[in-house]
């Protein structure tokens, strides 16, 4: 159901502005991906609400009050908060917790990512709307940037929200499938029913997780029709029950019934809010899946179909229950379904619960992949299940862990009451995190008055805290599970992130000077061997300590040496044309280069074969550019500032990428950096190389676009001289000789005198995770025959 990445993805979003047909298609597709979880909530809301805390009496005050709470909760949170406000806080079309965090990090210096560069801010996806900042927003920004503990607190808040999303991915399949299968109580005796529901639920859950490795694209075409049929089904049932049992049920929508309900039920009514809040489970998916669709499509689907269908479903159930106080069955969804259509509704409900579960499982894979990209989660295997559709991934380890825990929850709890208490707390925590982050976005990114952000925070925060407090009272009845899971996962993620930063700081303090590298030669017994040596490091400048250790133990290195830094930047996607930052390390004759490969938190990382070939192509493009620029340095581009010292050229990096341009001069200088011009909408005629030089010249940064006509050999030969040919021949000869991937094999330990918590986290926590997760060579898919590992001990 995801849209294809690249031009088709961008084009689809542009076309939504012009084509209502495209908007309606996207709205239809969003039903299966976005609204599966939200759509199946009528299965268990009333059952969880009336579990223990309140009783359904003859006066109908309870059922009227619950319906009023459900109506206004659905109206205020999913409709007003998400559809009209939060969905606008997108990060280049992407939504979710990490999207909000990356927006905040780009507008204020609060990011804890270690190897940020000024060049990252020139990415076209790093766009920032910069109206004149008001003094109040500037004060908030300065306060955030000044206090370092707030940076850590903000990261912990994001990690907490992420962990609760993962917890929701564990609980949603259990409660959804269990609630759907519970309809069997109407088709078999009570004795058989209590022994059949749990095994059948577990079998469906096992099948659901076992099919994950095929990818959602193979069965995704069924998602939208199933959810559409389900929404139409519950709408029809709602209308039938309203007109047949109680046409006056609309009176319960008045807010007065909420106060009347709380006045009568008091503490029990407040505690029952933990069941009512389940009516908005899945609301966060509207924002999290924003990147797959468009704002207008999600808005139309919710306001015109999902919202009315849910309101009718809840009103219909309330209308039936208002006339049935002595039911032989406990309150449930199926009790309001006419007996003649129970079997078809039962089948559709099971299919809808599977679709809702599938959506949250896919979302869990996605958010773990994003966490891993930003260095906040141990490395795990990520399998891309579709070559054509971007974003569909499968993580085997997480999949089987989720399945085992999901089955354990089903067997352990055995009822929707405990599952609902656990799921409700996870959902409200995620919503509170989103509210807090959105209030910061309102100030820092939208530059609105702080009073407006405070109003947003207090209004929606009060509603969510009310439900959150009700969920906390159910701590011993199931709500302990998401809290325990969140503490466990947050600890893992924070320890991993903390150790990653400490390793980077160690590398930064122990890097080797460029002079040391240039001094290596035959006089010291150092040999240059054929091939390309790819030295992987987190550093964006300097020579990493693992390379000096490598040369010390093995006095030789490759004829062509490339220091590769694969880094994540706080944007969802990095356009391929802007991915590679390439520069020299030392003089040309040394044949040493630096290549920084930038990925967004939702980008697909390349495999080794395509990465190696593309890296060589980008190096060749950079070499051509660099030599041509030297020839023209004194005439039109350097303005008399020719390089006087080649060894200092490491500080100049150029963005190298293949993008379509036509009808432009060979060189174009732009004194003001406009990131959107990198991949401008010119008609494609032939491929050219785009080179963007990231260096300060006379106080301004300068962008140079260098065009190479791939089909015009004559013009190219007129530029390339003998030395250029020699350098290119050396590069391609080294490629033919083979590439070696030089990676550090690290062991981290806390330095003497460290606190007990730090020693425990580093010596035991991080090293345990490092030994039991995927190594960097596996994550990069490096073939063992090409791998050279350098042992490193980090004392942090």
C-alpha positions in Angstrom: 0.0 0.0 0.0 3.1 2.2 0.2 3.8 4.5 -2.7 7.0 4.0 -4.6 10.0 5.9 -3.5 11.7 8.4 -5.7 10.1 10.4 -8.5 6.9 8.5 -8.5 6.5 9.1 -4.8 7.1 12.8 -5.1 5.0 13.0 -8.3 2.0 11.3 -6.5 2.1 13.9 -3.8 2.2 16.7 -6.2 -0.6 15.3 -8.3 -2.9 15.1 -5.2 -3.1 18.9 -5.4 -4.5 18.8 -8.9 -6.4 15.5 -9.2 -9.3 14.6 -7.0 -9.2 11.1 -8.5 -5.7 10.6 -7.1 -6.8 12.0 -3.7 -9.7 9.6 -3.6 -7.5 6.6 -4.6 -5.0 7.5 -1.8 -7.9 7.9 0.6 -9.2 4.5 -0.3 -5.7 2.9 0.0 -5.2 4.6 3.4 -8.1 2.6 4.8 -6.2 -0.6 4.9 -2.9 0.8 6.2 -3.9 3.6 8.5 -7.3 2.8 9.9 -7.2 -0.9 10.5 -6.5 -0.6 14.2 -8.8 2.4 14.8 -11.6 0.7 12.9 -11.8 -2.4 15.0 -12.0 -0.6 18.3 -15.8 -1.1 18.6 -15.1 -4.8 19.2 -13.8 -4.2 22.7 -14.5 -0.7 23.9 -17.8 -1.3 25.7 -16.7 -4.7 27.0 -13.6 -3.2 28.6 -15.5 -0.2 30.0 -18.2 -2.2 31.7 -15.8 -4.9 32.9 -15.7 -4.2 36.7 -15.8 -0.5 37.6 -19.4 0.4 36.5 -22.6 -1.5 36.0 -25.2 -1.1 33.3 -28.4 0.0 35.2 -32.0 0.5 34.2 -31.6 4.3 34.2 -29.2 4.1 31.2 -27.1 6.9 32.8 -24.0 4.8 32.5 -24.4 3.8 28.8 -25.4 7.4 27.9 -22.4 8.8 29.7 -20.0 6.3 28.1 -21.4 7.1 24.7 -21.0 10.8 25.3 -17.3 10.3 26.4 -16.7 8.1 23.3 -18.2 10.7 21.0 -16.3 13.7 22.4 -13.0 11.8 22.7 -13.2 10.7 19.1 -14.1 14.3 18.1 -11.4 16.1 20.1 -8.4 13.7 19.8 -8.4 12.0 16.3 -10.4 14.7 14.5 -9.3 18.0 16.0 -5.8 17.2 17.3 -4.5 14.9 14.7 -6.4 15.7 11.5 -6.4 19.4 11.8 -3.2 20.1 13.8 -0.6 17.3 14.2 -0.8 16.1 10.6 0.5 19.5 9.5 3.7 19.0 11.6 5.1 16.7 8.9 8.8 16.3 8.1 9.0 16.5 4.3 5.7 14.5 4.2 6.8 12.1 6.9 5.0 11.7 10.2 5.6 10.0 13.6 7.7 10.6 16.7 11.0 10.7 14.9 9.6 13.2 12.3 8.7 15.6 15.1 12.1 15.0 16.8 14.0 15.7 13.5 12.0 18.9 12.9 12.9 20.1 16.4 16.6 19.2 15.9 16.8 21.1 12.7 15.3 24.3 14.1 17.2 24.1 17.4 20.6 22.6 18.3 19.3 19.9 20.6 20.3 16.8 18.6 22.6 14.2 20.2 23.7 12.7 16.9 27.5 13.0 17.2 28.8 13.6 13.6 26.7 16.5 12.3 28.1 18.8 9.7 27.2 22.2 8.3 26.9 20.6 4.9 24.0 18.5 6.1 22.0 21.7 6.4 22.3 22.3 2.7 20.3 19.1 1.8 17.2 19.8 -0.1 15.1 17.8 2.4 16.6 19.8 5.2 14.4 22.7 4.3 13.5 25.1 7.0 10.9 27.8 6.9 12.5 30.8 8.4 10.2 33.8 8.9 11.5 36.4 11.3 11.6 34.8 14.7 9.7 36.4 17.5 11.5 37.2 20.7 9.5 34.7 22.7 10.2 31.8 20.4 13.9 32.8 20.4 14.0 32.7 24.2 12.5 29.2 24.2 15.0 28.1 21.6 17.9 29.6 23.5 16.8 28.0 26.7 16.6 24.6 25.1 20.0 25.0 23.5 21.7 26.3 26.6 20.7 23.5 29.0 22.3 20.2 27.9 20.1 18.1 30.3 17.1 19.2 28.2 18.7 17.6 25.1 18.9 14.3 27.0 15.4 14.7 28.4 14.0 15.3 24.9 15.7 12.2 23.6 14.4 10.1 26.5 10.9 11.4 25.8 11.2 10.4 22.1 12.6 7.0 23.1 9.7 6.5 25.6 7.2 7.2 22.9 9.0 4.8 20.5 9.0 2.1 23.2 5.3 2.5 23.7 4.7 2.2 20.0 6.6 -1.1 20.1 4.5 -2.1 23.1 1.3 -1.3 21.1 2.7 -3.5 18.3 2.8 -6.4 20.9 -0.7 -5.7 22.5 -2.8 -4.8 19.5 -2.7 -8.2 17.7 -3.5 -9.9 21.0 -6.6 -7.8 21.9 -7.8 -7.4 18.3 -7.8 -11.1 17.4 -8.9 -12.2 20.8 -11.9 -9.8 20.7 -12.9 -11.0 17.2 -12.6 -14.7 18.1 -14.6 -14.1 21.3 -17.7 -14.0 19.1 -17.6 -17.8 19.2 -19.4 -17.6 22.5 -22.6 -17.2 20.5 -22.0 -20.3 18.4 -21.0 -22.9 21.0 -21.6 -23.8 24.6 -19.8 -21.8 27.4 -17.8 -24.9 28.4 -16.4 -25.4 24.9 -16.0 -21.6 24.3 -13.6 -21.0 27.2 -11.3 -23.7 25.9 -11.5 -22.7 22.2 -11.0 -19.0 22.1 -7.4 -18.9 23.4 -6.0 -21.7 21.1 -7.7 -20.3 18.1 -6.4 -16.8 18.9 -2.9 -18.2 19.3 -3.1 -20.1 16.0 -4.2 -16.9 14.1 -1.4 -14.9 15.7 1.2 -17.5 14.8 0.0 -17.5 11.2 0.0 -13.7 11.1 3.6 -13.4 12.2 4.7 -16.4 10.1 3.5 -14.6 7.0 5.4 -11.4 7.7 8.5 -12.4 5.7 6.4 -12.3 2.5 5.8 -8.6 2.9 2.5 -6.7 3.0 2.6 -6.0 -0.7 1.6 -9.6 -1.5 -1.6 -9.4 0.5 -1.9 -5.7 0.7 -4.5 -5.4 -2.1 -6.9 -7.1 0.4 -6.4 -4.6 3.2 -8.4 -1.7 2.0 -11.5 -3.7 0.8 -11.6 -5.6 4.1 -11.5 -2.4 6.2 -14.0 -0.8 3.8 -16.4 -3.7 4.2 -15.9 -3.7 7.9 -16.7 0.1 8.2 -19.8 -0.3 6.1 -20.8 -3.3 8.1 -20.6 -1.5 11.5 -22.3 1.6 10.0 -25.2 -0.5 8.8 -25.5 -2.4 12.1 -25.3 1.0 13.9 -28.1 2.5 11.9 -30.2 -0.7 12.3 -29.8 -0.7 16.1 -30.5 3.1 16.4 -33.8 3.0 14.4 -34.9 -0.4 15.8 -34.1 0.0 19.5 -33.7 3.7 20.4 -33.9 6.5 17.9 -33.5 9.0 20.8 -29.9 7.8 21.5 -28.5 11.0 19.8 -29.4 12.8 23.0 -26.4 11.1 24.7 -24.1 13.2 22.6 -24.7 16.2 24.8 -21.7 16.8 27.1 -24.1 17.1 30.0 -24.3 13.3 30.1 -20.5 13.1 30.8 -20.8 15.1 34.0 -24.0 13.2 35.0 -22.1 9.9 34.5 -19.1 11.0 36.6 -21.4 12.5 39.3 -23.2 9.1 39.7 -20.3 6.7 39.3 -17.6 8.8 40.9 -14.4 6.8 41.3 -15.7 3.9 39.3 -16.6 6.1 36.4 -13.2 7.7 36.5 -11.5 4.3 36.5 -13.7 3.2 33.6 -12.1 5.8 31.4 -9.3 3.3 31.0 -11.7 1.3 28.8 -13.2 4.3 27.0 -9.8 5.5 25.8 -9.6 2.4 23.6 -11.9 4.1 21.1 -8.9 6.1 19.9 -6.3 3.3 19.6 -4.8 3.6 16.2 -5.1 7.4 16.0 -1.4 7.8 16.0 -1.2 5.7 12.9 -2.8 8.6 11.0 0.4 10.6 11.7 2.9 7.8 11.6 1.8 6.7 8.1 1.6 10.2 6.7 4.6 9.5 4.4 2.8 6.8 2.6 -0.2 9.0 1.6 -1.0 12.6 1.7 -2.5 15.0 4.3 -5.6 15.6 2.2 -6.2 11.9 1.5 -6.0 10.9 5.2 -8.2 13.9 6.2 -10.9 12.9 3.7 -10.8 9.2 4.6 -11.2 10.0 8.3 -13.8 12.8 8.2 -16.0 11.3 5.5 -15.9 7.6 6.2 -14.0 6.4 9.3 -15.3 9.0 11.8 -19.0 8.7 10.8 -18.8 4.9 10.7 -17.3 4.7 14.2 -19.8 7.1 15.7 -22.7 5.2 14.2 -21.2 1.9 15.5 -20.9 3.2 19.0 -24.4 4.8 18.9 -25.9 1.6 17.6 -24.4 -0.5 20.4 -25.5 2.0 23.0 -29.0 2.0 21.5 -29.2 -1.7 21.8 -27.8 -1.8 25.3 -30.2 0.9 26.5 -33.1 -1.5 25.9 -31.4 -4.7 27.1 -30.4 -4.7 30.7 -30.8 -8.4 31.5 -28.8 -10.0 28.8 -27.8 -13.6 29.2 -24.3 -12.7 27.8 -21.9 -10.1 29.1 -21.7 -6.8 27.3 -19.8 -7.3 24.0 -19.9 -6.2 20.4 -21.6 -9.3 19.1 -24.6 -9.1 21.5 -25.9 -6.1 19.4 -25.5 -8.0 16.1 -28.7 -9.6 14.8 -28.5 -13.4 14.9 -29.2 -13.8 11.2 -25.9 -12.0 10.2 -23.6 -13.0 13.1 -21.6 -15.5 11.1 -20.7 -13.0 8.2 -20.0 -10.3 10.7 -17.8 -12.7 12.7 -15.8 -13.6 9.6 -15.3 -10.0 8.6 -14.4 -9.0 12.1 -11.6 -11.6 12.2 -10.3 -10.4 8.8 -10.4 -6.8 10.0 -8.6 -7.6 13.2 -5.8 -9.3 11.2 -5.5 -6.2 9.0 -5.4 -3.9 12.0 -2.7 -6.1 13.6 -0.7 -6.2 10.3 -0.7 -2.4 10.1 0.7 -2.0 13.7 3.3 -4.8 13.2 4.6 -3.1 10.0 4.7 0.2 11.9 6.7 -1.5 14.6 9.3 -2.7 12.1 9.5 0.7 10.6 10.1 2.6 13.9 12.7 0.1 15.0 14.5 0.6 11.7 14.4 4.4 12.2 15.7 4.0 15.8 18.6 1.8 14.5 19.4 4.4 11.8 19.7 7.1 14.4 22.0 5.0 16.6 19.3 4.4 19.2 18.8 0.6 18.8 21.1 -2.4 18.5 21.8 -3.5 15.0 19.3 -6.0 13.7 18.8 -7.6 10.3 16.4 -5.6 8.1 15.0 -7.4 5.1 13.3 -5.3 2.3 10.4 -7.4 1.2 9.7 -5.4 -2.0 12.1 -4.2 -4.7 9.6 -1.7 -6.1 7.7 -0.4 -3.0 9.8 1.6 -0.6 9.4 1.2 3.2 8.1 -2.4 3.3 10.6 -4.1 5.6 10.8 -7.2 7.8 13.0 -7.7 10.9 13.2 -11.5 11.7 14.4 -11.2 15.3 11.8 -8.6 16.2 9.1 -10.5 14.4 9.6 -13.7 16.4 10.1 -11.9 19.7 6.8 -10.0 19.1 5.1 -13.3 18.3 6.3 -15.1 21.4 5.3 -12.1 23.6 2.0 -11.7 21.9 1.1 -15.4 22.5 2.3 -15.0 26.2 0.0 -12.0 26.6 -2.9 -13.9 25.2 -2.4 -17.0 27.3 -1.5 -15.0 30.4 -4.3 -12.4 30.4 -7.1 -14.5 28.7 -9.6 -11.6 28.6 -10.0 -8.2 27.0 -10.1 -6.4 30.3 -6.4 -6.9 31.1 -5.3 -6.6 27.5 -7.3 -3.3 27.2 -5.7 -1.9 30.3 -2.3 -2.6 29.0 -3.0 -1.3 25.5 -4.7 1.8 26.8 -1.7 2.9 28.8 0.6 2.4 25.9 -1.7 4.4 23.6 -2.1 7.4 25.9 1.7 7.5 26.6 2.4 7.8 22.9 -0.3 10.5 22.5 1.2 12.5 25.5 4.6 12.4 23.9 3.2 13.6 20.6 1.4 16.4 22.3 4.6 17.6 24.0 6.7 17.4 20.9 4.0 19.1 18.8 3.9 22.0 21.2 7.6 22.5 20.7 7.1 22.4 16.9 4.5 25.1 17.2 7.1 27.4 18.9 10.3 26.4 17.2 9.3 25.5 13.7 6.0 27.4 13.1 7.2 30.4 15.1 3.8 30.8 16.7 3.5 32.6 20.1 4.3 30.4 23.1 0.9 31.1 24.5 -0.6 29.2 21.6 1.6 26.2 22.1 0.9 26.3 25.9 -2.9 26.3 25.1 -2.5 23.3 22.8 -0.4 21.5 25.5 -2.8 22.3 28.4 -6.0 21.5 26.5 -5.1 18.2 24.9 -2.6 17.3 27.6 -5.4 17.6 30.2 -7.7 15.3 28.2 -4.9 12.7 27.7 -3.7 13.0 31.3 -7.2 12.3 32.5 -7.2 9.0 30.6 -3.6 8.3 31.4 -4.3 8.6 35.2 -7.3 6.3 34.8 -5.0 3.7 33.1 -2.4 4.0 35.8 -5.0 2.9 38.4 -5.2 -0.4 36.5 -1.5 -1.1 37.1 -2.0 -4.4 38.8 -4.7 -5.4 36.3 -2.5 -5.4 33.2 -1.2 -1.8 32.9 2.1 -3.0 34.4 3.0 -4.7 31.2 3.6 -1.6 28.9 5.4 0.2 31.8 7.8 -2.8 32.3 8.3 -3.2 28.6 9.0 0.6 28.1 11.5 0.7 31.0 13.3 -2.3 29.5 13.4 -1.0 26.0 14.2 2.6 26.9 17.1 1.3 29.0 18.4 -0.7 26.1 18.0 2.1 23.6 19.5 4.8 25.9 22.5 2.6 26.9 23.2 1.8 23.2 22.9 5.5 22.2 25.1 6.6 25.2 27.8 4.1 24.4 27.7 5.0 20.7 28.3 8.7 21.5 31.1 7.8 23.9 32.8 5.7 21.2 32.6 8.6 18.8 34.1 11.0 21.4 36.9 8.5 21.9 37.6 8.3 18.2 37.5 12.1 18.0 40.1 12.5 20.7 42.3 9.8 19.4 42.3 10.5 15.7 45.6 10.7 13.9 46.9 13.7 12.1 47.1 14.0 8.3 50.8 14.5 8.6 51.2 11.0 10.1 49.4 9.5 7.1 51.5 11.4 4.6 54.7 10.4 6.3 53.9 6.7 5.7 56.0 5.3 2.9 58.8 2.9 1.9 61.3 4.7 4.2 59.2 3.4 7.2 58.7 0.0 5.7 55.2 0.7 4.6 54.1 -0.8 1.3 51.1 0.1 -0.9 49.3 -3.0 -2.3 46.9 -3.2 -5.3 43.2 -2.6 -4.6 40.9 -0.3 -2.8 40.9 0.0 0.9 37.6 1.1 2.4 38.2 2.3 5.9 34.9 2.6 7.7 34.7 5.2 10.5 32.2 7.5 12.2 34.6 10.5 11.8 33.9 13.1 9.2 37.4 14.5 9.4 40.9 13.2 10.4 42.4 9.7 10.3 40.7 7.2 12.6 42.7 5.4 15.3 41.7 2.0 14.0 43.6 2.7 10.7 46.7 3.6 12.6 46.4 0.4 14.6 45.9 -1.5 11.3 49.0 -0.1 9.8 51.0 -0.7 13.0 50.1 -4.4 12.9 50.2 -4.9 9.2 52.7 -2.4 7.6 50.8 -2.1 4.3 47.7 -0.5 2.9 46.0 -0.2 -0.4 47.0 1.8 -3.4 43.7 3.7 -3.3 42.5 4.5 0.2 39.0 5.7 1.0 37.8 6.8 4.4 34.1 6.0 4.4 31.7 7.5 6.9 28.1 6.2 6.7 26.1 8.6 8.7 22.5 9.4 9.5 21.1 12.9 9.2 17.8 14.1 10.9 15.8 14.0 7.7 13.5 11.2 6.5 15.2 10.9 3.0 18.4 12.1 1.4 18.0 12.4 -2.4 20.4 10.1 -4.2 21.9 13.1 -6.0 23.0 14.6 -2.6 24.0 11.4 -0.8 27.8 11.4 -1.4 30.2 14.0 0.0 33.6 13.4 -1.5 37.0 15.0 -1.0 40.7 14.4 -1.0 42.8 13.4 2.0 46.3 14.8 1.2 47.8 15.5 -2.2 46.6 13.9 -5.4 49.5 11.6 -5.6 48.7 9.9 -2.4 45.4 8.5 -3.9 43.5 9.0 -0.6 39.9 10.2 -0.4 37.2 10.8 2.1 33.6 9.8 1.2 30.7 10.7 3.5 27.5 8.8 2.7 24.4 10.3 4.1 21.2 8.5 4.8 17.9 9.7 6.2 16.1 7.8 9.0 13.7 6.2 6.5 16.2 5.6 3.7 17.0 2.1 2.4 20.7 1.4 2.8 22.5 0.0 -0.3 24.0 -3.5 -0.5 27.7 -3.9 -0.8 27.9 -4.6 -4.5 25.9 -1.6 -5.6 27.5 0.6 -2.9 31.1 -0.3 -4.1 30.4 0.3 -7.8 28.5 3.6 -7.1 31.3 4.7 -4.8 33.9 4.2 -7.5 31.7 6.1 -10.0 31.4 9.0 -7.6 35.1 9.0 -6.9 35.7 9.1 -10.7 33.3 12.0 -11.0 35.0 13.9 -8.2 38.5 13.3 -9.8 37.3 14.8 -13.1 35.7 17.7 -11.4 38.8 18.4 -9.2 41.2 18.4 -12.1 39.0 20.5 -14.3 38.5 23.0 -11.5 42.3 23.2 -11.0 42.7 24.0 -14.7 40.2 26.8 -14.4 41.2 28.0 -11.0 43.0 31.2 -12.0 40.5 32.2 -14.7 36.9 32.3 -13.6 36.1 30.3 -10.4 38.7 30.7 -7.8 38.9 34.5 -8.0 42.6 34.4 -7.3 42.3 32.1 -4.4 44.1 29.1 -5.8 45.1 26.3 -3.5 48.6 26.9 -2.1 48.8 23.7 -0.1 47.3 20.5 -1.4 47.5 18.8 1.9 44.9 21.2 3.3 42.4 20.1 0.6 40.8 17.6 3.0 38.6 20.4 4.3 36.9 20.8 1.0 34.1 18.3 0.2 31.9 18.2 -2.8 28.4 16.7 -3.2 28.6 14.3 -6.1 25.5 12.8 -7.7 23.8 11.9 -11.0 20.8 14.0 -11.7 19.0 14.9 -14.9 19.7 18.4 -16.3 19.6 20.0 -19.7 20.1 23.3 -21.3 22.4 24.7 -18.6 26.0 25.9 -18.9 28.9 23.7 -18.0 29.4 25.7 -14.8 27.0 27.6 -12.7 27.9 29.5 -9.5 25.1 30.3 -7.0 26.2 32.7 -4.3 23.1 31.9 -2.2 22.6 28.3 -1.4 19.1 27.2 -2.5 18.8 23.5 -1.7 15.8 23.0 -3.9 18.0 23.8 -7.0 20.0 20.6 -6.6 17.4 18.5 -8.3 15.5 21.2 -10.2 12.6 20.3 -12.5 14.5 20.5 -15.8 13.5 18.4 -18.7 15.7 15.3 -18.8 17.7 14.9 -22.0 20.9 13.3 -20.8 22.7 12.5 -17.6 25.1 15.0 -16.1 27.1 15.1 -13.0 26.1 17.6 -10.3 28.9 18.8 -8.1 28.3 21.1 -5.2 31.3 22.5 -3.4 30.9 23.0 0.3 33.5 25.5 1.2 33.5 29.1 2.5 34.8 31.5 -0.1 35.0 35.2 0.9 32.5 34.7 3.6 29.9 32.9 1.5 29.4 29.3 0.6 29.6 28.6 -3.1 27.9 26.0 -5.2 29.4 25.0 -8.5 27.5 22.8 -10.9 29.8 20.9 -13.3 28.2 19.3 -16.3 29.8 16.3 -18.1 28.2 15.1 -21.2 28.5 11.3 -21.1 28.1 11.0 -24.9 30.4 13.8 -26.0 33.9 12.2 -25.8 35.5 15.0 -27.7 34.6 17.7 -25.1 35.7 15.5 -22.2 39.1 14.6 -23.7 39.8 18.3 -24.2 39.6 18.7 -20.4 41.3 15.6 -19.2 45.1 15.7 -19.1 47.7 13.1 -18.6 47.6 13.3 -14.8 43.9 13.0 -14.7 44.0 9.8 -16.9 46.7 8.4 -14.6 44.5 9.0 -11.5 41.4 7.5 -13.2 43.5 4.5 -14.4 44.8 3.9 -10.9 41.3 4.0 -9.5 39.8 1.6 -12.0 42.8 -0.7 -11.8 42.4 -0.8 -8.0 38.7 -1.6 -8.5 39.7 -4.5 -10.7 42.2 -5.7 -8.1 39.4 -5.9 -5.5 38.2 -3.9 -2.5 38.9 -4.7 1.2 36.5 -3.5 3.9 38.4 -2.4 7.0 36.2 -2.2 10.0 36.8 -1.8 13.7 36.0 -4.7 16.0 35.4 -2.8 19.2 35.3 -3.7 22.9 34.2 -0.9 25.2 34.9 -0.6 28.9 34.3 2.1 31.4 37.4 3.9 32.7 38.5 3.5 36.2 36.7 5.7 38.7 33.4 5.6 36.7 30.2 5.5 38.7 28.6 2.2 39.3 25.7 2.9 36.9 28.1 3.8 34.1 30.2 0.7 34.7 27.2 -1.5 34.7 25.7 0.1 31.6 29.0 0.0 29.6 30.8 -3.1 30.8 27.8 -5.4 31.0 24.8 -3.8 29.3 26.4 -2.4 26.1 28.9 -5.3 25.6 26.2 -7.8 26.1 24.1 -6.1 23.4 27.1 -5.8 21.1 27.9 -9.5 21.4 24.4 -10.6 20.8 23.3 -8.2 17.9 24.4 -8.0 14.3 28.0 -6.8 13.8 28.7 -3.9 11.5 30.0 -6.3 8.8 26.7 -8.1 8.8 24.7 -4.9 8.8 26.8 -3.7 5.8 26.5 -7.2 4.2 30.3 -7.3 3.8 31.4 -10.7 2.3 33.8 -12.4 4.7 36.5 -12.8 2.0 36.7 -9.0 1.7 36.6 -8.2 5.4 39.5 -7.0 7.5 38.7 -6.4 11.2 40.8 -4.3 13.5 40.6 -4.9 17.2 40.0 -1.8 19.2 39.5 -1.3 23.0 37.6 1.9 23.9 38.0 3.2 27.4 35.2 5.7 27.9 
